[in-house]
Amino acid sequence: MLNIITRSIGRKIIAGYMIILIAVAFTMLFVRSSLNTINTTNDRIASVWTPTAITGRNVLVGLNQATSGLRGYLLTGGESFKEERHMAWETIITPSLIRLRELSPQWTNPKNRERLAIIEAKVALLRGFQDEQERIGLTDTERAKQMMSEKIAPLAKEIRETTTAMTENQQELMKTDAQVAQNDILLLLRVVVIMLIVLTIGGILFGIILSRSITRPIEALVQATKRIAEGDTKQTVSATTNDELSVLAASFNQMAQNVQGIIATIEHLAAANMAGNLQQRINTQSHKGDFALVAAGINNTLDAITKPIEETRSVMNHLAQGDFSVMMHGNYQGDHALLKNSVNTTITSVRSALEQMIGAIVYVQSGSGQVATASQTLADGASSQASAVEQMNAAVQETNSQIKHSAEQTRLAEQLAQTSQTSAQSGSDALHTLTKSMSEIAGASRNTLAITRVINDIAFQTNILALNAAIEAARAGRAGKGFAVVAEEVRMLAARVAKAAQETTTVLETTVQKIEENVALTSSANTMLVGINQDSTKVATIIQEISRSTAEQANRMSQITIGLSQIDRVTQSNTANAEESAAAAEELAGQAQELLRLTATFHLDSSRTLQR
């Protein structure tokens, strides 16, 4: 398995998106498979079980109608009853058997196909008996009655029992499929909810891991860069990853080493110059690129500096011996020309000043005491001010640190809000698709319920017809006794049909109600996810504004900290200067007399000497 921590930043992000897409794809495949299974079950209920039950009931209704028509013909000799029997065979029984034969390949219970074969054979036999009874019924009544009781009635009973058993078995299969579809819907909902939770938690964890793998090396680079900017160049950054950040860290470390090398060289040169060795130079061969140019520039600068210094030193040697008649005569430019002019002007001024110094020293001696007193007072005030500024600086630095921490936490919160917004949008889309599929399932179940209600209405009308037939048979007296038996059987059969249709209606209504409840729950969850998505967008916007404000506060506090640090340094410098001034003023009085002695003799020019 690939280690995502060692991948490049782009590959990390792509890998994260690929994991989420794969999880979503597997979830959608599962949802699609489950929906296909549910649709298949509902199609089987609508196209196989329900038509089979209805057609089986039609066979029984047609047999009853044919039997009723035959009995009416035998009792009354009316051609309408004969026509009714033939119509029952041609328009109800035969088409229903053909329809059952067409549906039988889709039946899952082979016994029902065996029952259908038995029904077809017995129905053909029953039709032959009825045709024969119709031919002899008007001429040989006794034989017709014997055929009715010995052949037709038992055979019709067997057909009804076999058809009823087949129809009831199909209804049981329909109930089983309806329960399976309901269980599949519940399982689908659970799996979708679990996958949404897993995807949300996984996305958050991946965002945290990816953010830390990127921000931690960057934070280390930022801190190291700040320390270098503050003057601490001895910084190195380590990176355990194998991405762009490790290359950046290596380049930073190499840059820091080069800067440390040139600084060390400059420090060595500065130490030599500070020790008075102005002939010390940087070896340009040990540096490359712009660093070599910097070294050569420093060497050239030292060469340009040392030349006027040498002449100045020579003049200063004469001055040290009290000879103020010498001047600098080199051809210099820029600051060196200013140095030359300054030295020459200084010599001229000193010559003039020395002539006035003696008189001024007396006044300096008397004023030095006053300066010492004032300097001591200033030193005490500056010391108190420095303590207050130091406390203020410490408080501001602590506040600055807290603001920077708040800015970092705000930025992390902004990233988490954006990840949550993306996850909420994905969940909303998935639930919308699920709601649409369940609505289609509910529509199919309602169609099935409508068909069952039609069956119930047919059973109700059949019951009414049976009651009417029983009333007519009762009116006919003994002649209608047999017809009354048939009417009672028809009424009982209609009652059983009505009961079966009512049970089927109850099951379908329960299924539709549960599906509609699930659709309502899914729609509610979808609405909540949409609201969560909108709230996440608002939270992300607010966090972005807070992040910008916090960053601006951090920058301002950094400027305040720098200003207070400068004030602190100036105040401490003033304190030290004031104390030094007090000590120097006290010393000045003692040195004034010595200065009078030192200025006793100076050679100002070739014609005169200043003497005290």
N, C-alpha and C positions, 0 to 999 in steps of 0.2 A: 504493500500500500504506500502511495506517495506521501511524503511528509510535507504538509502544506506550509509549515513554518519556514522551510528552506527554499520555497519558491519565490519568484519575483513578485513584486506588488501586483502587477497586472494579472499574473497567473493566479494569485491568491483570490482576487476579486472574481475572476472568471470561474475558478473552481467553486467558490461560494454560490454564484448564480447557477452553475450547472447542477450542484447538489439540490438546490431549491427546485429547479425546473424538473429534475428527474423525479423528486418526491411528488411534485404536482402532477407530472405525467402519470406516475403509477396510481396516484389517487383518482385521476380522471379515467384511467383505464378500468380501475375497479368499479367506479361509479357507472361507467358505460356498460360494463359487463353485467352489473347488478340490474341496471335499468332494462337491458336486453332480456334478462331472465324474467323480470317482472312483466314486461310487455308480452313475452312469449306465453307466460302463464295466463295473463288476461285474455290474450288472443285465443288460447285454447278454450278458456271458459266461454268466450263469446261466440267462437266459430265451431266448437265441437260439442261441449257438454250441454250448453243451453239448447242449441238446435236439436240435439239428440233427444233430450227430455221432452221438448215440445212435440217433436215428430212422433215419439213413442206414444204421447198422450193423444195425438191425432189419430194414430192407428186404433187405439181403444175407442175413441169417439166414433170413428168410421165404422168399426165393427158393431158398436151399439146401434148406430143409425141404420146399418144394413139389416141387422137382426130385427130392429123395430119395424122397418119397412116391410120385411118379409112377413112378420106376424100380422101387420096391418093388412097386407094383401091377402093372406090366408084367411083372415077373419072376415074381411069385407069384400075382397075381390076387386078393390079399387085400383085402377091403374096408377093413381098418384103414388100409392105405397110402393108399387113395383118400380116406378120410375125413381122413387126416393132410394130404394135399395141399389139400383144400378148407379145412380149418381154417387152414392157413398163409396162404392167400389172404384169408380172411375176417377173421382175428384179428390178423395181423401185417402182411402186405404192404399191403393196402388201407388200414387205419387209419394206417400209417406214411406212406403217400403223402399221405393227407389232412392229417396233421400237418405234413409238409414243405411242403405248399401253404399252410397257415396261417402257417408261419414265414417263407416266402419274401419277403413284403413287407418284412421287417426286415433282409434280407440286404443287405450293402453291395457285394457283387460281383455285377454283373448276369450274369456268365457262369454263376454257380451256378443262377440262375433258368432260363437257357437249358438247362443240364444237367438240371434237374428236369423241364422240359417234354419233353426227349428221353427221360428215364427213364420218365415216365408213358406216353408213346406206345409205347415199346418194351415196357414191362411189360404194357400192354393187348394188344399183339401176341403177347407170349410166353404170356399166359394163353389166348388163342385157340388158339395152336399146341398148348399142353398139353391143352386140352379136346378138340381134334381127335385128338391122339395117344392120349388116354385112350379115345376111342370106337373107334378102329381097332386099338388095341394088341393086344387079345386075339384078333382075327380075322385081321389082316394084320401079322405081326411084322416082315417085311422093310421094309415101308413105314414102320412106326413107327420102326425103327432109322434108316432113311434120313432121316426127318424130325428125329430126335434129332440126328444128326450134321450135317445140312446147315442146319437152321433153328434148332432150340431151343438147342443148345450154343453156336453162335456168338452168337446173340442174348443168351443169358444172360451170356456173357463180356463182351459190350459193356455190358450193364446194370451188371455188377459193376465194370468199369473206370470207367464214368462216375460211378457212385455213390461209388466209392473216391476218385476225383479231387475230387468235390464235398466229401466228408467231410474229406479231407486239407486242402483249401483252407480249410474252416471252422475246422479245428484251428489252421492257421497264423494266421488272423485272431484266434482266441482267444488264442494266445500273444502276438500283437502288442498286443492290448488289455490283457493282464496286465502286459506290460512298460510300457505307457503309464501304467497305474494306479500301478505302482511308482515310475516317474519323477515323477508328479504328487505322490505322497506325500513323496518326498525334497525336491522343490521347495517344497512347503508348509512342511515343517519348517524349511528354510533361511530362507524369507521370514519366518516367525513369529519365529525367533531374531533375525534382523536387525532386525525392527521392535521387538522388546523392547529390544534394545541401544540403538536410536535413541531410543525413547521415554524410556528411563532417562537417557541422556546429555542429551537435550533438556530433560527435567524438571529435572535438576540445574542446567543452565545457566540456564534460565528462573528457577529459584528464587534463584540467585546474583544475577542481574541485577535481579530485582524487589526482593530484600532490600537490595541496595546503593542502588537508587533511592529506597527509603523511609528506610533507616537513616542514610544520609549527611546529608540535610537535618536529620533529627531530632538527630543528634549535634552538628551545627553549632548548632542551637537550644539544646541542652542546655549546650554549652560557653559560648555567649553568655549564657545565663541564669545560669550559675554565676559568670561574671565580673561580671555586674550585681549578683548577690547579694554578691560580694566588694567591691563598690564601684566597679567599672570600668563605667560606664554608656555609654561611647563604643563601642557594639557595633552591628554591622549584619550581617544574614544574607542571602545571595543564594541564589535558587532558580531553576534553569533549566527546571524542569518546569512543566506547566500543570495541576496537580492541587491537592488540598487543602493540600499542604505549601507551595506557593507562596503561597496565601492566608494561611496561618499565618505565613510568613516576612514578608509585607508588613505584616500586623498587628503582628508583633513589632517590625519596624523603626519603624513609626509610634509604638508605645508607647515605644520607646527614645528617639526624637526628643522626644516630649513630656516624658519624664523628664529628658532632658538640658536641655530648655528651663527647666523649673522649677528644676532644680539650678543652672543658670547664674544664674537670677534670685536664688535664695537665696544663692549665692556672692557675687554683686555686693552684695546687701544686707548680708551678713555682713562683707564687706570694708569697706563704709561704716560699719557699726556698730563694727567693730574699729578703724577710723580715728577713732572718736569722734563720728561723725555719726549720732546716734540719731533724727534727724528723717526719715531716708531710709525710704521705703515702697515696697511692690510695687504695680505698676499691675495691678489686677484685671481691667481690660478686655482685656488681652492673653492671657488664659487662659480656658479653657472647662471646664464641668462641675465635677468634683471638684477639678481643679487650681485653678480660680478660688476655690473654697471654702477650699482650703489657703492661697492667697495672702491672702484676707481674714482668715483665722484668724491668720496671722503678723502682719499689720498690727495687728489688735486686741491681740494679745499684746504687741507692741512698745509700743502706746499704754499698756497696763496696766503695763508694766515702767518706762517712762520717767517716769511721774508720781511714784512714790516715789523714783526715782533723783534727780529734780530736787530734791525736798525734802532727800534725803540729801546731795546736793551742797552745798546751802545750809548745812546743819549742818556738813558737812565743812569748808567755807570758814571758818566760825567756829572750828572746832577747829584748822585750819591756822594761824590767827592766835593760837592759844593760849587761846581762849575756850571753856572747858568748862562754861559756864553755860547753853548753849542745849540744847533738846530737840526731837524730832519730835512734831507734834501732829495729823497727818493721820489721817482715819478709813479705815483699810485693813483688808483681810481676807486670810486664808490666809497664804501665804508673805510677802506684803507686810507683814501685821501682825507676823509674826515678825521681818521685817527692821526694822520700826519698833521693836519691843521690844528687838531685839538692839542697834540703834544706841543707844537710850536706856540700855540696860543697860551697853553698852560705855562710854558717856560716864561713867556713874556709876562703873563699875569702874575706868576709866582715872583718874578723879579720885582714887579710893582707891589705885590701883596706883602712880600717880605719887608719892604720898606715901611709898610703900614702895620705889619703884624705886631711889632713890639708894643705899639700903643694899644692895639686891640686886645692883646693878651691880658693887660691889666683889667680891662672891663670884663673879659671872659672869666677871669678868676673870681670877680665879685658876683657875677650873674649865675655862676655854676651852682651855688648853693640854692638859689631860688628854683632853678631847673630840677634839682634833685628832689625837692619837696613836691613840686607839681607832678613829676613822673611817678613818684610813689603812690600818690592819690589816684592817678590814672590806672596804675597797675592793679590796685585793689578793685576798682570798678570793673575793669576788663575781666578779671578773674571770676567775679560773680556772674557776669554776662555769659562767659564761656560755659559755666556749669549749666545755666538755664538752656542755652542753645543745644548742649549735648543731650539733655533730657528730652527736649522737643524732637531732636533728630532720631533718637531711639524710638519714640512713640510713632513717628511718621514711617519709619522703616518697618515696624511691626504691622501697621495698617497697610502699607504697600504689599507686604508678603501675603496678608489675608486677601487683598483684592486680586492678586495674581492667582491665588488658589481658587477663588470663586470664579474667575474667568475660565480656568481650565475645567472645573466641574461643569460650568455652563456649556462649554463646547462639547463635552461628553454627553450631556443631557440632550443637546441638539441632535447629535448623531443617533442616539437611542430613539428620539421622537421620530426621526425620518424613517428608521427601520420599522418601528411599530406602525407607522402610516402605510408603508408598503405591504406589510403582512395583513393589516385590516382590509385593504383594498382587494388583495387576493382572496381572502375569506369571503368577502361580500360577493365577488363574482361567482365563486363556487356555489354558494347558497342560492344565488339567483337562478343558476342553471338547474339546481336540484328542485327548486320551487316550481319551475316551469314543467319539469318532467312529472312531478307528482300531480300537478293540475291536469295533465293529459291522462294520467292513470285514473284520476277521479272522474273525468269525463267519460272514459270507457266504462267504468263501473256504473255510472248513472244510466248509460244506454242499456246495459244488462238489466238494471232494475226496472226500466221501462218495459222491457220484453216480459219480465216476470209478472208485472202488473197486468199486461195484456192477457197472459195465461190465467191469472186470477179472475179477470172479467169474463173470460170464456167459460171457466168453471161455474161462475155465478149464473150466467145465462143458461148453461146446461142444466143446472139445478132447478131453475125456474121452469124450463121445458119439461123436466122429469115430473115436477109437481103437477103441471098442467096435464101431462099424459096420465098421471095417476088419477086425477080428478075425472078425466074423460073415461078412463077404464072403470072407475066406480060408477059412473052414470050408466055405462053399458051393462052392468050387472055381471051375471055369470059369463056372458060372452067376452067381457073385457078382463076376466080374472088373470089370464096369462099375460095380457098386455100390462096389467098392473104390476105383475112380478118383474117384468122387464123394466118398467118405469122406476120401480124401487131400486133395482140394480143400477140403473143409470144415475139416479139421485145419489146413491151411496158412492158410486164412482166419481161423480162431480164433487162430492164432499171431500173425498180423498185428494182429488186434484186441487181443490181450493186450499186444503190444509198444507199440501206439499208446496203449492205456490206461495202461501203465506210464510212458511218456514224459509223458503228461498228468498223471499222479499226481506224478511227480518235479517238474514245473514248478509244480504247485499247492502241493506241500509246501514247495518253496523260497520261493514267494510268501508262504505262511502263516508260515513261519519268520521271513522278513524283517519281515513286518508285526508279528509278536509281539515280535521284537527291538526294532523301533521303538516299540512300545507300552511295552516295559520301559524303554527309554531315556527316553521321554517321562514315564513315571511317576516314574522316578528324578529327572529334572529338576524335576518338580512337587514331589516330596518335598524336594529341596534348596531350592527357592524358598520352600516353607512354613517350612523351618528358618531360611532367611535372614530371612523376615518376622518369625518369633518372636525371633530374635537382634536384629533392628533395633528391635523393641519394647523388649527389655530394655536395649539401648544407649541408646535415647531416654530411658527412665526413669532410668538412671544419670546421663546427662548433665544431666537436669533437676535431680537432687539435687545434682550438682556445681555447677550454675549457681546454685542457691539458697545453697549454702554459700559460694561465692565472693563472691556479692553481699553476704552477711552479713559476711564478712571485710573486704570493701572498706569497708562502713559503719563497722565497728569501727576499722579503720586510719585512716579519716578523722577519727573522734573522737579517736584517739590523737594524730594530727598536730595537730589544733586545740589539744589540751591542752598538747603540747610547745611549740607556738608561743607560747601564753600564758605558759608557764613561762620560755621564752627571753626574752620581752619583760619579764616581771617581774624576771628575773635581771639583764638589762642595765640596767633602771631602777634596781635596787638598787645595781649597780656605780656608775652615774653619781651616784646620790644619796650613796653613801658617799664618793666622791671630792669631791663638792661639799660634803659635811658636813665633810670634813677641811679643805678650803680655807676654808670658812666659819668653822670653829672658830679657825683661825689669824687669820682676819680679825677674829673676835669680840673677841679680846684687844685688838686695836688700836682697835676701835670703842668698847670699853667706856669708855675715857677721854673719847672724843668725845661719847658719850651723856651722860656726866656734865655736859658743858658745855652740850649742847642742852637738857637738862631744868632749866636754871638758873632759868628763869622760866616759869610757866604760870598763866593766870587760871582758877582752879577755880570760884569763885563771886563774888558781889558784895562779899564781906566780907574775902576773904583772897587772897593770892598766894603760890604756892610758890616759894621762893628757896633757892638752894644757898649 
